[in-house]
Structure formats: C-alpha cells, structure tokens
Amino acid sequence: MFLIPHCIAMGQAAGTAAALAVQGGTEPREMDVVVLQKQLLDQGVLLRGRIRSLRQPDRF
C-alpha cells in the first residue's frame, strides 16, 4: 500500500519524459533533467531534493 504514491509519481515522470522527448525529437536519456523537473512541478508533482532554483515559495 505504501508504494503506490511512489509508483504513480514514477509513472508520471516517465510519461512526461517520453512526451517531452517526442516533442523535442530526442531520446529521453538525452533530456535536460531541469526541464523535466520544471514540467513535473508545473503538473503539481512533489519532488524531493529539488534543485533550489526550482523551488517556488508561493507553492509551499
């Protein structure tokens, strides 16, 4: 039961990475991680250990 939120977040990250890769005409492994993290934050995903510059104080 406790792993379900992690699985959901991982699936969302994988799907978002795949979509961004298709849009950018690149492989997911070549993607800029910061771009992926920003997109996930825009989708409301809570990321642990985020890069300080990505934090948006008004959201937390």
PyMOL commands that set and color helices and strands:
alter all, ss='L'
color gray80, all
select helices_A, chain A and resi 4-24+28-30+33-42+52-54+57-59
alter helices_A, ss='H'
color red, helices_A
deselect
rebuild
show_as cartoon
